């Protein structure tokens, strides 16, 4: 998953750290539903950036569980996965998307 990755522009996320989300905006409700239906169960998380819309670096979030509420909102249990760098920004049905490349840490001996 490196092309047209759905992006949740909200907060900072880190690898291995749980990131519970309360999703209420229609665009993100759609994004979460699509992530679940397509089976990827993941999306990117970036903080907001006034010039580019969202930051150049972020973290993939993997959905562990979703609790859909009767009014359409949801509580999403996610955990941080791989870090990435944004190569190209896009938009799909109101939410941001990006082409990304994953970051590799330099191994220390």
Order of alpha helices (4+ residues) and beta strands (2+ residues): beta-beta-alpha-beta-beta-beta-beta-beta-beta
